Amino acid sequence: MLGEIASALWARGINIDALLASDVHKSEGSLHLIVNKPDQACQVFTERGFKVRERDVLAVTLPDRPGSLAKVAKKLGKAGINIEYAYSGGAKQKGKVKAYLAVSDLRRAIKLLR
């Protein structure tokens, strides 16, 4: 299933920057993607009969070293902002990693981490 999806996105020139896949071999599995062309990616999925739900997530570039995520998560937690799920991807910068966080209050989280 993941190969089929990745190939379909590739055929349309859609780059996957990050992903979180769970039970994609089952009909009820889930796939969270960060892509360079979200509207076209949604079209690929709907054409294949998949349910699509879009959600804005917080993208944070972190130093690739122990404790970087802990500092961000702790700061959000102290402000009462829950992290509902998280995944990571390449930051395209040496020594960095990109974390994608689905948070309970995106606007507050953005302001807090500026």
Secondary structure, DSSP 8 states (H G I E B T S, - for coil): -HHHHHHHHHHTT--EEEEEEESTTSTT-EEEEEES-HHHHHHHHHHTT--------EEEEEESSTTHHHHHHHHHHHTT--EEEEEEEE-SSTTEEEEEEEES-HHHHHHHH-
